[in-house]
Amino acid sequence: MAVPQFVVNAYRFDPYKNFKFRVRWDGKVVAGVSKVSALKQSTEPVTHREGGDPSSSRVTPSVWKFEPITLERGVTHDPEFENWAKKVWNVEGDAMISLKDFRKDIIIELLNEQGAVAKAYKIHRCWVSDYQAIPELDANAHAVAIEHLVLQNEGWERDMEVPEPTQT
């Protein structure tokens, strides 16, 4: 007999879809985010040999890191992406850079098909390392103009206080 994947909804067999989500920072949902890159953590391996065993090597964990996260959305008049990017670099000079609040904690929420939060992840001390205001423009293309942010971060963790939603 198969072990159920869902505790509260034992009749559910399908994993959550990746197209229902939202991103929050500064206590509010950020408008229009259409794509979020994967949350990825990696640990660099170190290979070494012991002196008494020269014919084989061993691998141990070393430095770990959290990969940058990219957020994308269609270009609108909402200034949230641009305002955050300006906290790290500003055309008005170094005096306009914000040293106290250029880092933000963000929350990424994965929603079920009914729109209830199924899982949430807290990403710590993010800052903008890359901002694209508009893409390459092409009069012959049939595409939406997309802006994006690349966020460096100091780690993420699942919010264990978010319960599995009850589904009807």
LOSE-205406 format. One line per 8 residues: their letters; for each residue x, y, z of N, C-alpha, C, CB. Coordinates in steps of 0.1 Angstrom, whole numbers. Glycine has a CB too. Layout:
<pts>
A) X,Y,Z,X,Y,Z,X,Y,Z,X,Y,Z ~ ...
</pts>
This chain:
<pts>
MAVPQFVV) 8,-12,0,0,0,0,9,13,0,-10,0,12 ~ 5,22,-8,13,34,-10,11,43,2,10,41,-23 ~ 21,50,6,21,60,17,15,73,11,35,62,24 ~ 5,79,17,0,92,11,10,103,12,-13,96,19 ~ 11,111,1,20,122,0,15,134,8,22,126,-14 ~ 2,135,10,-5,146,17,-11,141,30,-15,153,7 ~ -8,148,41,-14,144,54,-28,147,55,-5,150,65 ~ -31,160,53,-45,165,55,-54,160,44,-45,180,55
NAYRFDPY) -49,160,32,-57,156,20,-53,143,15,-57,167,9 ~ -55,132,22,-50,119,18,-55,114,5,-54,109,29 ~ -66,120,0,-72,116,-13,-65,123,-25,-87,119,-14 ~ -56,133,-22,-49,140,-32,-37,132,-37,-45,154,-28 ~ -35,131,-50,-24,123,-55,-14,132,-63,-29,112,-64 ~ -19,143,-68,-11,151,-77,-3,161,-69,-19,158,-87 ~ 10,163,-72,18,174,-66,12,188,-70,33,173,-70 ~ 17,198,-63,12,211,-66,18,216,-79,16,221,-55
KNFKFRVR) 10,224,-86,14,230,-99,24,242,-96,2,235,-107 ~ 32,245,-107,41,255,-105,37,269,-111,54,252,-112 ~ 24,270,-115,20,282,-121,11,291,-112,12,279,-133 ~ 9,287,-99,2,295,-90,11,298,-78,-11,288,-85 ~ 15,311,-77,24,315,-66,23,330,-65,39,311,-70 ~ 29,335,-54,30,350,-53,43,353,-45,17,356,-46 ~ 47,365,-46,60,370,-40,56,382,-31,71,374,-50 ~ 61,382,-19,58,393,-9,72,399,-5,50,388,3
WDGKVVAG) 71,412,-4,82,419,4,76,432,10,94,422,-5 ~ 82,436,20,77,448,28,62,446,32,78,461,19 ~ 58,434,34,45,431,40,34,431,29,42,440,50 ~ 37,432,16,27,432,6,31,423,-6,24,446,2 ~ 20,419,-13,23,411,-25,28,420,-36,9,404,-30 ~ 38,416,-43,44,423,-54,36,420,-67,59,420,-56 ~ 31,431,-73,22,429,-85,29,423,-97,17,443,-89 ~ 22,414,-103,25,409,-117,37,400,-118,28,420,-124
VSKVSALK) 42,394,-108,54,385,-109,49,373,-117,60,381,-96 ~ 55,370,-128,51,359,-136,60,347,-136,49,363,-151 ~ 73,349,-131,82,338,-131,92,340,-120,90,337,-144 ~ 95,329,-113,105,329,-102,115,318,-105,99,328,-88 ~ 128,320,-105,137,309,-107,137,300,-95,151,315,-110 ~ 143,289,-97,143,278,-86,151,283,-74,150,265,-92 ~ 146,278,-62,154,280,-50,164,269,-49,144,280,-37 ~ 177,272,-50,187,262,-51,198,265,-41,193,262,-65
QSTEPVTH) 202,254,-34,213,255,-24,223,244,-29,208,252,-10 ~ 236,247,-28,246,238,-32,257,238,-22,251,240,-46 ~ 264,227,-21,276,225,-12,287,221,-21,273,215,-1 ~ 298,228,-20,310,225,-28,317,213,-22,320,237,-29 ~ 320,202,-30,327,191,-24,342,193,-24,324,178,-32 ~ 349,187,-14,364,188,-14,369,173,-14,369,195,-1 ~ 377,171,-24,383,157,-25,397,157,-18,384,153,-40 ~ 399,147,-10,412,145,-4,415,131,-2,411,152,10
REGGDPSS) 428,128,0,433,114,2,439,114,16,443,110,-9 ~ 437,102,22,444,100,35,457,94,32,435,90,44 ~ 467,97,40,481,93,38,483,78,38,490,98,48 ~ 475,70,46,476,56,47,468,49,36,472,51,60 ~ 461,56,28,452,49,18,454,57,5,437,49,22 ~ 466,56,-2,468,64,-14,461,60,-26,483,63,-17 ~ 454,49,-26,447,44,-39,433,49,-40,448,29,-39 ~ 428,55,-30,414,61,-31,413,74,-25,404,51,-25
SRVTPSVW) 403,82,-29,401,95,-24,388,96,-17,402,106,-35 ~ 386,105,-8,374,107,-1,368,121,-5,376,106,14 ~ 355,123,-4,349,135,-7,341,140,6,339,134,-19 ~ 344,153,10,337,158,21,330,172,17,346,160,33 ~ 320,176,25,314,189,22,323,200,26,300,190,29 ~ 321,211,18,329,223,21,320,235,22,340,225,10 ~ 322,245,14,315,258,15,301,256,8,322,269,7 ~ 291,261,14,277,260,9,273,274,4,267,254,19
KFEPITLE) 264,274,-5,259,287,-10,245,286,-15,268,292,-22 ~ 238,297,-16,224,298,-21,225,305,-34,215,305,-10 ~ 220,299,-44,220,305,-58,211,318,-58,216,295,-68 ~ 215,327,-67,206,339,-69,193,335,-74,213,349,-79 ~ 183,344,-71,169,341,-75,165,352,-85,159,341,-63 ~ 159,348,-96,155,358,-106,140,359,-106,159,354,-120 ~ 135,371,-105,120,374,-106,117,381,-119,115,383,-94 ~ 107,377,-126,103,384,-138,88,388,-138,105,374,-150
RGVTHDPE) 85,399,-145,71,403,-146,70,412,-159,66,410,-134 ~ 58,413,-164,56,422,-175,58,437,-170,42,420,-180 ~ 63,445,-180,66,459,-177,52,466,-175,74,466,-188 ~ 51,473,-163,39,481,-160,44,494,-154,30,473,-150 ~ 35,502,-148,39,514,-141,42,512,-127,28,524,-143 ~ 41,500,-122,44,497,-108,59,498,-106,39,482,-104 ~ 64,507,-96,78,510,-95,86,500,-86,80,524,-91 ~ 80,490,-80,87,482,-70,100,476,-74,78,470,-66
FENWAKKV) 101,470,-86,114,465,-90,125,476,-91,113,458,-104 ~ 121,487,-98,130,498,-100,134,504,-87,124,508,-109 ~ 125,507,-78,128,513,-65,138,505,-57,115,515,-57 ~ 136,492,-57,146,483,-49,159,484,-56,140,469,-48 ~ 160,483,-69,173,483,-76,180,496,-73,171,481,-91 ~ 173,507,-72,179,520,-70,185,521,-56,169,531,-71 ~ 182,512,-47,188,512,-33,202,508,-33,179,504,-24 ~ 206,500,-44,220,495,-45,228,504,-54,220,481,-51
WNVEGDAM) 222,510,-64,229,519,-74,219,530,-78,234,511,-86 ~ 223,542,-78,214,553,-82,222,563,-90,209,560,-69 ~ 215,567,-101,221,577,-110,225,590,-104,212,579,-122 ~ 219,593,-92,221,605,-85,234,604,-76,209,609,-76 ~ 240,593,-76,253,592,-69,252,583,-56,258,605,-66 ~ 264,581,-51,265,573,-39,257,577,-27,280,572,-35 ~ 255,590,-26,247,596,-14,233,591,-14,248,611,-14 ~ 228,587,-26,214,583,-27,212,568,-25,209,586,-41
ISLKDFRK) 223,560,-23,223,546,-21,218,544,-6,237,539,-24 ~ 210,534,-4,205,531,9,213,520,16,190,528,9 ~ 220,523,26,228,513,33,220,506,43,240,519,39 ~ 209,512,48,201,506,58,190,497,53,195,517,67 ~ 185,498,41,174,490,37,175,485,22,161,497,39 ~ 187,483,17,189,478,4,187,463,4,202,481,-2 ~ 188,457,16,185,442,18,170,441,23,195,436,28 ~ 164,430,17,150,427,22,149,412,23,139,433,11
DIIIELLN) 140,408,33,136,395,33,123,394,25,133,390,48 ~ 123,383,17,111,381,8,105,368,12,114,382,-7 ~ 92,366,7,85,354,9,79,349,-4,73,355,20 ~ 82,337,-7,76,331,-20,66,321,-15,87,324,-29 ~ 53,322,-19,42,314,-15,38,305,-27,30,322,-10 ~ 37,292,-26,32,283,-36,17,281,-32,40,270,-36 ~ 9,283,-42,-6,282,-39,-11,269,-45,-13,294,-45 ~ -22,263,-39,-29,252,-46,-38,257,-56,-36,243,-35
EQGAVAKA) -45,248,-63,-54,252,-74,-66,261,-69,-60,240,-80 ~ -69,261,-56,-80,269,-51,-74,283,-46,-87,262,-39 ~ -61,285,-47,-55,298,-43,-51,299,-29,-65,308,-46 ~ -52,287,-21,-47,287,-7,-32,285,-7,-55,277,1 ~ -25,291,3,-11,289,4,-8,275,8,-5,299,14 ~ -1,267,0,3,253,3,16,252,10,2,245,-10 ~ 26,260,5,39,261,11,44,275,10,49,251,4 ~ 53,279,19,59,292,18,74,291,22,52,302,27
YKIHRCWV) 82,299,15,96,300,18,101,314,21,104,294,6 ~ 109,315,31,114,328,35,128,329,30,114,330,51 ~ 131,339,22,144,341,17,150,353,24,144,344,1 ~ 162,351,29,168,361,39,178,370,32,175,353,50 ~ 177,383,36,187,393,33,190,394,18,200,391,40 ~ 180,395,10,182,396,-5,186,411,-9,168,393,-12 ~ 193,412,-19,196,425,-25,198,423,-40,210,431,-19 ~ 195,434,-47,194,434,-62,208,435,-68,185,445,-67
SDYQAIPE) 212,424,-75,225,425,-82,224,427,-97,233,411,-80 ~ 212,426,-102,210,428,-116,195,433,-118,213,415,-125 ~ 193,443,-126,179,448,-129,179,451,-143,176,461,-120 ~ 169,445,-150,166,448,-164,152,455,-165,166,435,-173 ~ 152,468,-169,140,476,-169,131,472,-181,144,491,-170 ~ 137,471,-192,130,466,-204,139,456,-212,126,478,-213 ~ 133,447,-219,141,438,-227,145,444,-240,133,425,-230 ~ 152,437,-248,155,441,-262,142,443,-269,164,430,-269
LDANAHAV) 140,454,-276,127,457,-282,128,453,-297,124,472,-281 ~ 117,447,-302,117,442,-316,103,444,-321,121,427,-316 ~ 101,453,-331,88,456,-337,82,444,-344,89,468,-347 ~ 90,434,-347,85,422,-354,81,411,-345,95,418,-364 ~ 83,413,-332,81,402,-322,66,403,-317,90,403,-311 ~ 61,392,-312,48,392,-306,50,387,-292,38,382,-314 ~ 55,396,-284,59,393,-270,55,404,-260,74,389,-269 ~ 54,400,-248,52,410,-237,66,415,-232,44,404,-225
AIEHLVLQ) 67,428,-230,80,434,-225,81,429,-210,80,449,-226 ~ 93,423,-207,95,417,-194,106,425,-187,98,402,-195 ~ 104,428,-174,115,433,-166,119,423,-156,111,447,-158 ~ 132,423,-151,136,413,-142,146,418,-131,141,401,-149 ~ 145,411,-120,155,414,-109,162,401,-106,148,419,-96 ~ 175,402,-104,183,391,-99,186,394,-84,196,388,-107 ~ 183,385,-75,184,387,-61,195,378,-55,171,386,-54 ~ 205,384,-50,215,376,-42,208,374,-28,229,384,-41
NEGWERDM) 211,364,-21,205,361,-9,214,353,1,192,353,-11 ~ 211,353,13,219,347,23,212,334,29,223,356,34 ~ 204,329,21,197,316,25,182,317,25,202,312,38 ~ 176,305,25,162,304,25,158,292,34,156,303,11 ~ 146,293,39,140,282,46,125,281,44,144,283,61 ~ 120,269,45,106,267,44,99,272,57,103,252,42 ~ 88,279,55,80,284,67,72,272,72,71,296,63 ~ 76,266,82,69,254,87,56,257,94,79,246,97
EVPEPTQT) 53,270,96,40,274,102,29,274,92,42,287,109 ~ 32,272,79,22,272,69,17,257,69,27,276,55 ~ 4,255,73,-1,241,73,-6,237,59,-13,240,83 ~ -7,224,57,-12,219,44,-27,224,44,-11,203,43 ~ -31,230,33,-45,235,32,-55,224,31,-46,245,21 ~ -67,226,37,-78,217,35,-84,220,22,-88,217,47 ~ -87,209,14,-93,211,1,-106,205,0,-83,205,-11 ~ -115,211,-7,-129,206,-8,-132,203,-22,-139,216,-2
</pts>
